[in-house]
Amino acid sequence: MEIQEATIPTPNGELKYRLTQGQSHQTLIFMHGLPGPSLHIRAVVDRLVERLGWNGLSFHYRGCWGSTGEYALTKQHEDYVAVCGWLKEVRKIPAPAQMTLGYSMGGYNLLRALSEGRVAGKAIALAPLTRIEGCGIDDAFFEEASGLLEMPPVKLKSQYALLPAIDFAKVDKEISPLLSILTAAEDELFSEDYYQQQFHEKARSKWTSVPRANHLFEGVEKELEEGLFRLLSTTN
């Protein structure tokens, strides 16, 4: 599997990306969450694109892990929009050939961009943040993430406090018929009640859960891979 690493120019910084080349024009974009121990999820993504024969693209938001610019939680969905545009304009991969998998905060960025009508195409939100109220993110979480970002916890927390809740009435209106929502049954950050309180009927119909899974899907990577493979292969 050929791997290319470079940067995508945007008005707000150079976004570092990693692209694995497949035999198909179809491309899976993977968006990670806040910095933390989630490399095993990217490993699941690597296995998926290899099985499907697709290209796989992961990138880092502005200001983290090799991308330039200032880290900004409130602007990460704009980085995603820029990546989709770059794939279309530079790599000549049209929106119908772009599939996105957004995990945790990446799932939030995906849903926000979709609800604003700024991207189109197939998508899976994996254990996504959908609103800041009612979830299990605490001060210890900010301490760990801010340490990896080398920024004060209070700054990261203040950015987080500005995130608007996903408007599921708007998602229901704008939602792609090929959007899926996959969550973790034993998620310590985002419980099933957390989602039940927010999902409208249309979103609920697209929602499935991985049994015995915590937020990191530790110990159920195979089940996660098979669940994602079913969703991806049936929307190909």
ZADO-1210 file (C-alpha; in nm, 4 decimals, padded with zeros to 6 digits):
<atoms>
<atom x="00.0000" y="00.0000" z="00.0000" code="MET" pos="1"/>
<atom x="00.1594" y="00.3258" z="-00.1152" code="GLU" pos="2"/>
<atom x="00.1577" y="00.6069" z="00.1439" code="ILE" pos="3"/>
<atom x="00.1992" y="00.9763" z="00.0641" code="GLN" pos="4"/>
<atom x="00.2462" y="01.2462" z="00.3291" code="GLU" pos="5"/>
<atom x="00.2335" y="01.6182" z="00.2457" code="ALA" pos="6"/>
<atom x="00.0294" y="01.9296" z="00.3250" code="THR" pos="7"/>
<atom x="-00.2859" y="02.0935" z="00.1929" code="ILE" pos="8"/>
<atom x="-00.2643" y="02.4743" z="00.1671" code="PRO" pos="9"/>
<atom x="-00.5528" y="02.6706" z="00.3214" code="THR" pos="10"/>
<atom x="-00.5933" y="03.0403" z="00.4128" code="PRO" pos="11"/>
<atom x="-00.5536" y="02.9459" z="00.7811" code="ASN" pos="12"/>
<atom x="-00.2545" y="02.7109" z="00.7643" code="GLY" pos="13"/>
<atom x="-00.1032" y="02.4074" z="00.5965" code="GLU" pos="14"/>
<atom x="-00.2937" y="02.0901" z="00.6877" code="LEU" pos="15"/>
<atom x="-00.0726" y="01.7836" z="00.7142" code="LYS" pos="16"/>
<atom x="-00.2252" y="01.4781" z="00.5523" code="TYR" pos="17"/>
<atom x="-00.1544" y="01.1087" z="00.5015" code="ARG" pos="18"/>
<atom x="-00.2897" y="00.9440" z="00.1869" code="LEU" pos="19"/>
<atom x="-00.2909" y="00.5713" z="00.1140" code="THR" pos="20"/>
<atom x="-00.3406" y="00.4837" z="-00.2527" code="GLN" pos="21"/>
<atom x="-00.5966" y="00.2215" z="-00.3516" code="GLY" pos="22"/>
<atom x="-00.7162" y="00.0843" z="-00.6821" code="GLN" pos="23"/>
<atom x="-01.0409" y="00.2824" z="-00.6771" code="SER" pos="24"/>
<atom x="-01.1266" y="00.6501" z="-00.7201" code="HIS" pos="25"/>
<atom x="-01.3367" y="00.6177" z="-00.4023" code="GLN" pos="26"/>
<atom x="-01.1692" y="00.7966" z="-00.1101" code="THR" pos="27"/>
<atom x="-01.2382" y="00.7619" z="00.2629" code="LEU" pos="28"/>
<atom x="-01.1594" y="01.0770" z="00.4642" code="ILE" pos="29"/>
<atom x="-01.0893" y="01.0074" z="00.8316" code="PHE" pos="30"/>
<atom x="-01.1268" y="01.2868" z="01.0881" code="MET" pos="31"/>
<atom x="-00.9877" y="01.2223" z="01.4356" code="HIS" pos="32"/>
<atom x="-01.1070" y="01.3822" z="01.7582" code="GLY" pos="33"/>
<atom x="-00.9172" y="01.5708" z="02.0254" code="LEU" pos="34"/>
<atom x="-00.5576" y="01.4531" z="02.0763" code="PRO" pos="35"/>
<atom x="-00.5507" y="01.1262" z="02.2666" code="GLY" pos="36"/>
<atom x="-00.4947" y="00.7513" z="02.2365" code="PRO" pos="37"/>
<atom x="-00.6896" y="00.6836" z="01.9157" code="SER" pos="38"/>
<atom x="-00.4242" y="00.5577" z="01.6733" code="LEU" pos="39"/>
<atom x="-00.5803" y="00.2108" z="01.6870" code="HIS" pos="40"/>
<atom x="-00.8932" y="00.3567" z="01.5253" code="ILE" pos="41"/>
<atom x="-00.6843" y="00.4883" z="01.2368" code="ARG" pos="42"/>
<atom x="-00.5394" y="00.1367" z="01.2109" code="ALA" pos="43"/>
<atom x="-00.8957" y="00.0071" z="01.1709" code="VAL" pos="44"/>
<atom x="-00.9461" y="00.2661" z="00.8950" code="VAL" pos="45"/>
<atom x="-00.6265" y="00.1532" z="00.7206" code="ASP" pos="46"/>
<atom x="-00.7497" y="-00.2071" z="00.7173" code="ARG" pos="47"/>
<atom x="-01.0897" y="-00.0967" z="00.5879" code="LEU" pos="48"/>
<atom x="-00.9591" y="00.0967" z="00.2880" code="VAL" pos="49"/>
<atom x="-00.7245" y="-00.1904" z="00.2032" code="GLU" pos="50"/>
<atom x="-01.0159" y="-00.4374" z="00.2083" code="ARG" pos="51"/>
<atom x="-01.2300" y="-00.2047" z="-00.0029" code="LEU" pos="52"/>
<atom x="-00.9497" y="-00.1074" z="-00.2429" code="GLY" pos="53"/>
<atom x="-01.0154" y="00.2626" z="-00.1749" code="TRP" pos="54"/>
<atom x="-00.7871" y="00.5573" z="-00.1134" code="ASN" pos="55"/>
<atom x="-00.7643" y="00.6634" z="00.2516" code="GLY" pos="56"/>
<atom x="-00.6946" y="01.0195" z="00.3618" code="LEU" pos="57"/>
<atom x="-00.6418" y="01.1361" z="00.7195" code="SER" pos="58"/>
<atom x="-00.5419" y="01.4887" z="00.8137" code="PHE" pos="59"/>
<atom x="-00.4612" y="01.7007" z="01.1165" code="HIS" pos="60"/>
<atom x="-00.6494" y="02.0177" z="01.1979" code="TYR" pos="61"/>
<atom x="-00.4732" y="02.3534" z="01.1924" code="ARG" pos="62"/>
<atom x="-00.2261" y="02.3960" z="01.4764" code="GLY" pos="63"/>
<atom x="-00.1744" y="02.0300" z="01.5705" code="CYS" pos="64"/>
<atom x="00.0572" y="01.7410" z="01.4834" code="TRP" pos="65"/>
<atom x="00.2476" y="01.9049" z="01.1989" code="GLY" pos="66"/>
<atom x="-00.0262" y="02.1318" z="01.0621" code="SER" pos="67"/>
<atom x="00.0465" y="02.5044" z="01.0822" code="THR" pos="68"/>
<atom x="-00.1831" y="02.7821" z="01.2015" code="GLY" pos="69"/>
<atom x="-00.3615" y="02.8299" z="01.5333" code="GLU" pos="70"/>
<atom x="-00.5503" y="02.5392" z="01.6885" code="TYR" pos="71"/>
<atom x="-00.9207" y="02.6278" z="01.7042" code="ALA" pos="72"/>
<atom x="-01.1965" y="02.3810" z="01.7942" code="LEU" pos="73"/>
<atom x="-01.4604" y="02.6173" z="01.6575" code="THR" pos="74"/>
<atom x="-01.3002" y="02.6199" z="01.3111" code="LYS" pos="75"/>
<atom x="-01.2180" y="02.2518" z="01.2566" code="GLN" pos="76"/>
<atom x="-01.5241" y="02.1937" z="01.0392" code="HIS" pos="77"/>
<atom x="-01.3798" y="02.4595" z="00.8072" code="GLU" pos="78"/>
<atom x="-01.0589" y="02.2558" z="00.7790" code="ASP" pos="79"/>
<atom x="-01.2735" y="01.9595" z="00.6772" code="TYR" pos="80"/>
<atom x="-01.4551" y="02.1665" z="00.4126" code="VAL" pos="81"/>
<atom x="-01.1152" y="02.2776" z="00.2788" code="ALA" pos="82"/>
<atom x="-00.9960" y="01.9157" z="00.2536" code="VAL" pos="83"/>
<atom x="-01.3097" y="01.8144" z="00.0605" code="CYS" pos="84"/>
<atom x="-01.2552" y="02.1049" z="-00.1774" code="GLY" pos="85"/>
<atom x="-00.8889" y="02.0128" z="-00.2259" code="TRP" pos="86"/>
<atom x="-00.9805" y="01.6541" z="-00.3106" code="LEU" pos="87"/>
<atom x="-01.2294" y="01.7774" z="-00.5686" code="LYS" pos="88"/>
<atom x="-01.0205" y="02.0537" z="-00.7257" code="GLU" pos="89"/>
<atom x="-00.6650" y="01.9180" z="-00.6996" code="VAL" pos="90"/>
<atom x="-00.7036" y="01.5400" z="-00.6828" code="ARG" pos="91"/>
<atom x="-01.0081" y="01.5434" z="-00.9164" code="LYS" pos="92"/>
<atom x="-01.2142" y="01.3264" z="-00.6817" code="ILE" pos="93"/>
<atom x="-01.5770" y="01.4463" z="-00.7014" code="PRO" pos="94"/>
<atom x="-01.8061" y="01.4607" z="-00.3987" code="ALA" pos="95"/>
<atom x="-01.9922" y="01.1374" z="-00.4898" code="PRO" pos="96"/>
<atom x="-01.6590" y="00.9516" z="-00.4620" code="ALA" pos="97"/>
<atom x="-01.5793" y="01.1008" z="-00.1193" code="GLN" pos="98"/>
<atom x="-01.6819" y="00.9135" z="00.1971" code="MET" pos="99"/>
<atom x="-01.6112" y="01.0639" z="00.5398" code="THR" pos="100"/>
<atom x="-01.5650" y="00.8897" z="00.8746" code="LEU" pos="101"/>
<atom x="-01.5577" y="01.1392" z="01.1621" code="GLY" pos="102"/>
<atom x="-01.4702" y="01.0088" z="01.5089" code="TYR" pos="103"/>
<atom x="-01.5652" y="01.1880" z="01.8330" code="SER" pos="104"/>
<atom x="-01.4852" y="01.5575" z="01.7751" code="MET" pos="105"/>
<atom x="-01.4316" y="01.4613" z="01.4110" code="GLY" pos="106"/>
<atom x="-01.7901" y="01.3354" z="01.4072" code="GLY" pos="107"/>
<atom x="-01.9044" y="01.6719" z="01.5395" code="TYR" pos="108"/>
<atom x="-01.7130" y="01.8498" z="01.2621" code="ASN" pos="109"/>
<atom x="-01.8740" y="01.6231" z="01.0051" code="LEU" pos="110"/>
<atom x="-02.2282" y="01.6781" z="01.1360" code="LEU" pos="111"/>
<atom x="-02.1761" y="02.0520" z="01.1660" code="ARG" pos="112"/>
<atom x="-02.0535" y="02.0826" z="00.8076" code="ALA" pos="113"/>
<atom x="-02.3413" y="01.8658" z="00.6830" code="LEU" pos="114"/>
<atom x="-02.6025" y="02.0608" z="00.8799" code="SER" pos="115"/>
<atom x="-02.4728" y="02.3856" z="00.7305" code="GLU" pos="116"/>
<atom x="-02.4995" y="02.2378" z="00.3812" code="GLY" pos="117"/>
<atom x="-02.1271" y="02.2957" z="00.3193" code="ARG" pos="118"/>
<atom x="-02.0317" y="01.9434" z="00.2096" code="VAL" pos="119"/>
<atom x="-02.2069" y="01.6616" z="00.0330" code="ALA" pos="120"/>
<atom x="-02.1355" y="01.2949" z="00.0030" code="GLY" pos="121"/>
<atom x="-02.1473" y="00.9763" z="00.2035" code="LYS" pos="122"/>
<atom x="-02.0641" y="00.9926" z="00.5730" code="ALA" pos="123"/>
<atom x="-02.0392" y="00.8050" z="00.9031" code="ILE" pos="124"/>
<atom x="-02.0338" y="00.9861" z="01.2384" code="ALA" pos="125"/>
<atom x="-01.8559" y="00.7548" z="01.4847" code="LEU" pos="126"/>
<atom x="-01.9250" y="00.8210" z="01.8558" code="ALA" pos="127"/>
<atom x="-01.9710" y="01.1918" z="01.7760" code="PRO" pos="128"/>
<atom x="-01.9926" y="01.4862" z="02.0106" code="LEU" pos="129"/>
<atom x="-02.3259" y="01.6523" z="01.9326" code="THR" pos="130"/>
<atom x="-02.3571" y="01.9099" z="02.2120" code="ARG" pos="131"/>
<atom x="-02.1448" y="02.0044" z="02.5124" code="ILE" pos="132"/>
<atom x="-02.4269" y="01.9732" z="02.7679" code="GLU" pos="133"/>
<atom x="-02.4914" y="01.6335" z="02.9199" code="GLY" pos="134"/>
<atom x="-02.1708" y="01.4558" z="02.8172" code="CYS" pos="135"/>
<atom x="-01.8901" y="01.3091" z="03.0284" code="GLY" pos="136"/>
<atom x="-01.6043" y="01.5373" z="02.9214" code="ILE" pos="137"/>
<atom x="-01.4452" y="01.6755" z="03.2396" code="ASP" pos="138"/>
<atom x="-01.1456" y="01.8815" z="03.3542" code="ASP" pos="139"/>
<atom x="-00.9151" y="01.5770" z="03.3515" code="ALA" pos="140"/>
<atom x="-00.9982" y="01.5252" z="02.9858" code="PHE" pos="141"/>
<atom x="-00.9006" y="01.8848" z="02.9038" code="PHE" pos="142"/>
<atom x="-00.5788" y="01.8498" z="03.1052" code="GLU" pos="143"/>
<atom x="-00.4708" y="01.5481" z="02.9013" code="GLU" pos="144"/>
<atom x="-00.5681" y="01.6899" z="02.5617" code="ALA" pos="145"/>
<atom x="-00.4182" y="02.0342" z="02.6270" code="SER" pos="146"/>
<atom x="-00.0907" y="01.8736" z="02.7344" code="GLY" pos="147"/>
<atom x="-00.0641" y="01.6999" z="02.3986" code="LEU" pos="148"/>
<atom x="-00.1451" y="02.0277" z="02.2239" code="LEU" pos="149"/>
<atom x="00.0958" y="02.2261" z="02.4434" code="GLU" pos="150"/>
<atom x="-00.1691" y="02.4863" z="02.5191" code="MET" pos="151"/>
<atom x="-00.3252" y="02.5968" z="02.8517" code="PRO" pos="152"/>
<atom x="-00.6254" y="02.3836" z="02.9556" code="PRO" pos="153"/>
<atom x="-00.8291" y="02.6989" z="03.0177" code="VAL" pos="154"/>
<atom x="-00.7824" y="02.8042" z="02.6531" code="LYS" pos="155"/>
<atom x="-00.8957" y="02.4668" z="02.5193" code="LEU" pos="156"/>
<atom x="-01.1899" y="02.4635" z="02.7579" code="LYS" pos="157"/>
<atom x="-01.2957" y="02.8147" z="02.6528" code="SER" pos="158"/>
<atom x="-01.2917" y="02.7089" z="02.2861" code="GLN" pos="159"/>
<atom x="-01.4986" y="02.4011" z="02.3707" code="TYR" pos="160"/>
<atom x="-01.7566" y="02.6169" z="02.5516" code="ALA" pos="161"/>
<atom x="-01.8205" y="02.8080" z="02.2269" code="LEU" pos="162"/>
<atom x="-01.9181" y="02.5024" z="02.0216" code="LEU" pos="163"/>
<atom x="-02.2827" y="02.5238" z="01.9120" code="PRO" pos="164"/>
<atom x="-02.4998" y="02.2161" z="01.9523" code="ALA" pos="165"/>
<atom x="-02.5706" y="02.0239" z="01.6340" code="ILE" pos="166"/>
<atom x="-02.9116" y="02.1333" z="01.5098" code="ASP" pos="167"/>
<atom x="-03.0732" y="01.7998" z="01.4310" code="PHE" pos="168"/>
<atom x="-03.3815" y="01.9676" z="01.2859" code="ALA" pos="169"/>
<atom x="-03.1459" y="02.1146" z="01.0266" code="LYS" pos="170"/>
<atom x="-02.9550" y="01.7865" z="00.9967" code="VAL" pos="171"/>
<atom x="-03.2851" y="01.6130" z="00.9225" code="ASP" pos="172"/>
<atom x="-03.3463" y="01.8657" z="00.6444" code="LYS" pos="173"/>
<atom x="-02.9958" y="01.8640" z="00.4984" code="GLU" pos="174"/>
<atom x="-02.9014" y="01.5078" z="00.5879" code="ILE" pos="175"/>
<atom x="-02.7608" y="01.2853" z="00.3189" code="SER" pos="176"/>
<atom x="-02.9623" y="00.9651" z="00.2725" code="PRO" pos="177"/>
<atom x="-02.6259" y="00.7894" z="00.3048" code="LEU" pos="178"/>
<atom x="-02.5337" y="00.9300" z="00.6478" code="LEU" pos="179"/>
<atom x="-02.4928" y="00.6713" z="00.9244" code="SER" pos="180"/>
<atom x="-02.4348" y="00.7244" z="01.2978" code="ILE" pos="181"/>
<atom x="-02.2422" y="00.4532" z="01.4837" code="LEU" pos="182"/>
<atom x="-02.1938" y="00.4817" z="01.8599" code="THR" pos="183"/>
<atom x="-02.0435" y="00.2847" z="02.1500" code="ALA" pos="184"/>
<atom x="-02.2950" y="00.1086" z="02.3769" code="ALA" pos="185"/>
<atom x="-02.0859" y="00.1682" z="02.6918" code="GLU" pos="186"/>
<atom x="-01.9393" y="00.5071" z="02.5984" code="ASP" pos="187"/>
<atom x="-01.8209" y="00.6859" z="02.9127" code="GLU" pos="188"/>
<atom x="-01.8334" y="01.0261" z="02.7403" code="LEU" pos="189"/>
<atom x="-02.1492" y="01.0078" z="02.5297" code="PHE" pos="190"/>
<atom x="-02.4139" y="00.7727" z="02.6695" code="SER" pos="191"/>
<atom x="-02.7029" y="00.6332" z="02.4699" code="GLU" pos="192"/>
<atom x="-02.9353" y="00.8613" z="02.6706" code="ASP" pos="193"/>
<atom x="-02.7224" y="01.1570" z="02.5573" code="TYR" pos="194"/>
<atom x="-02.8040" y="01.0694" z="02.1954" code="TYR" pos="195"/>
<atom x="-03.1667" y="00.9677" z="02.2589" code="GLN" pos="196"/>
<atom x="-03.2416" y="01.3149" z="02.3921" code="GLN" pos="197"/>
<atom x="-03.1158" y="01.4811" z="02.0733" code="GLN" pos="198"/>
<atom x="-03.1812" y="01.2573" z="01.7752" code="PHE" pos="199"/>
<atom x="-03.4934" y="01.3290" z="01.5757" code="HIS" pos="200"/>
<atom x="-03.6731" y="01.0416" z="01.4063" code="GLU" pos="201"/>
<atom x="-03.4705" y="01.0642" z="01.0858" code="LYS" pos="202"/>
<atom x="-03.1360" y="01.0591" z="01.2710" code="ALA" pos="203"/>
<atom x="-03.2553" y="00.7742" z="01.4947" code="ARG" pos="204"/>
<atom x="-03.3293" y="00.5639" z="01.1887" code="SER" pos="205"/>
<atom x="-02.9623" y="00.5944" z="01.0870" code="LYS" pos="206"/>
<atom x="-02.8237" y="00.5110" z="01.4332" code="TRP" pos="207"/>
<atom x="-02.6654" y="00.1791" z="01.5364" code="THR" pos="208"/>
<atom x="-02.4457" y="00.0899" z="01.8333" code="SER" pos="209"/>
<atom x="-02.1463" y="-00.1387" z="01.8899" code="VAL" pos="210"/>
<atom x="-02.2116" y="-00.3654" z="02.1934" code="PRO" pos="211"/>
<atom x="-01.9628" y="-00.3630" z="02.4861" code="ARG" pos="212"/>
<atom x="-01.7717" y="-00.0700" z="02.3340" code="ALA" pos="213"/>
<atom x="-01.6280" y="00.2215" z="02.5300" code="ASN" pos="214"/>
<atom x="-01.5458" y="00.5539" z="02.3662" code="HIS" pos="215"/>
<atom x="-01.2117" y="00.4276" z="02.2365" code="LEU" pos="216"/>
<atom x="-01.3642" y="00.0986" z="02.1142" code="PHE" pos="217"/>
<atom x="-01.0906" y="-00.0830" z="02.3071" code="GLU" pos="218"/>
<atom x="-01.1157" y="-00.4603" z="02.2804" code="GLY" pos="219"/>
<atom x="-01.3869" y="-00.4474" z="02.0136" code="VAL" pos="220"/>
<atom x="-01.1753" y="-00.3301" z="01.7207" code="GLU" pos="221"/>
<atom x="-01.2776" y="-00.6308" z="01.5119" code="LYS" pos="222"/>
<atom x="-01.6473" y="-00.5670" z="01.5748" code="GLU" pos="223"/>
<atom x="-01.5945" y="-00.2006" z="01.4903" code="LEU" pos="224"/>
<atom x="-01.4137" y="-00.2901" z="01.1688" code="GLU" pos="225"/>
<atom x="-01.6886" y="-00.5268" z="01.0587" code="GLU" pos="226"/>
<atom x="-01.9626" y="-00.2766" z="01.1431" code="GLY" pos="227"/>
<atom x="-01.7900" y="-00.0017" z="00.9463" code="LEU" pos="228"/>
<atom x="-01.7150" y="-00.2392" z="00.6589" code="PHE" pos="229"/>
<atom x="-02.0853" y="-00.3251" z="00.6280" code="ARG" pos="230"/>
<atom x="-02.1833" y="00.0421" z="00.6236" code="LEU" pos="231"/>
<atom x="-01.9125" y="00.1376" z="00.3737" code="LEU" pos="232"/>
<atom x="-01.9584" y="-00.1553" z="00.1395" code="SER" pos="233"/>
<atom x="-02.3357" y="-00.1123" z="00.1205" code="THR" pos="234"/>
<atom x="-02.2978" y="00.2570" z="00.0306" code="THR" pos="235"/>
<atom x="-02.0338" y="00.1991" z="-00.2352" code="ASN" pos="236"/>
</atoms>
